Amino acid sequence: MIAPATASAITAEVARTCDAAAAKAFPPKQVGNPAAGSSKGSAKERRDYFNKCVANNGKVDDAPADAPQDSKAKN
């Protein structure tokens, strides 16, 4: 008999933290308020952001996507 593979479930706290981080990175639009929310990011990008947060146990890198990955200042 083969033992079943176990998957680690995320905690509610991590899920809430990641949901809040995703909402901050990709603010939801509000009906009737065209100035509220963001049109940036597809559903896949939002899902990937959430999944990355969960994989990192609730910690995400909030650097803007267009910012250079190299932290060294160029002179």
C-alpha positions in Angstrom: 0.0 0.0 0.0 1.3 3.5 -0.9 0.9 6.3 1.6 -1.1 9.2 0.2 0.8 12.4 -0.6 0.1 15.1 1.9 -0.4 18.7 0.9 0.2 21.5 3.4 -2.8 23.7 3.8 -2.4 27.4 4.2 -3.6 29.0 7.4 -6.4 31.5 7.5 -4.0 34.1 8.7 -1.7 33.7 5.7 -4.7 33.7 3.4 -6.0 37.0 4.9 -2.6 38.6 4.8 -2.1 37.6 1.1 -5.6 38.7 0.2 -5.0 42.1 1.7 -1.6 42.4 0.0 -3.2 41.4 -3.4 -6.0 44.0 -2.9 -3.3 46.6 -2.1 -1.3 45.7 -5.2 -4.3 45.4 -7.4 -7.1 47.6 -5.9 -10.6 46.4 -6.9 -12.7 48.7 -9.0 -15.8 50.3 -7.5 -19.0 50.6 -9.5 -19.9 54.2 -10.0 -16.5 55.5 -9.1 -14.1 55.5 -12.1 -11.3 57.0 -10.0 -11.3 54.1 -7.6 -9.4 50.9 -8.2 -6.9 49.9 -10.7 -7.1 48.4 -14.2 -3.5 47.1 -14.0 -2.9 43.4 -13.8 -4.9 40.5 -15.3 -6.6 37.9 -13.3 -3.7 35.6 -13.9 -1.2 38.2 -12.5 -3.4 38.7 -9.5 -3.6 34.9 -8.9 0.2 34.6 -9.3 0.8 37.4 -6.8 -1.5 35.7 -4.3 0.1 32.3 -4.8 3.6 33.8 -4.5 2.5 35.4 -1.2 1.2 32.1 0.1 4.4 30.3 -1.0 6.4 32.9 1.0 4.2 32.4 4.1 2.5 35.8 3.8 5.5 37.9 2.7 5.7 39.5 -0.7 8.1 41.8 -2.4 6.1 45.0 -3.0 8.7 46.5 -5.5 6.9 47.9 -8.5 7.0 45.7 -11.6 8.7 48.3 -13.7 11.5 48.9 -11.1 14.8 47.4 -11.9 15.6 44.1 -10.1 19.2 45.1 -9.5 19.3 47.2 -6.3 22.7 48.7 -7.1 22.6 52.4 -8.1 24.0 53.1 -11.5 26.4 56.1 -11.6 
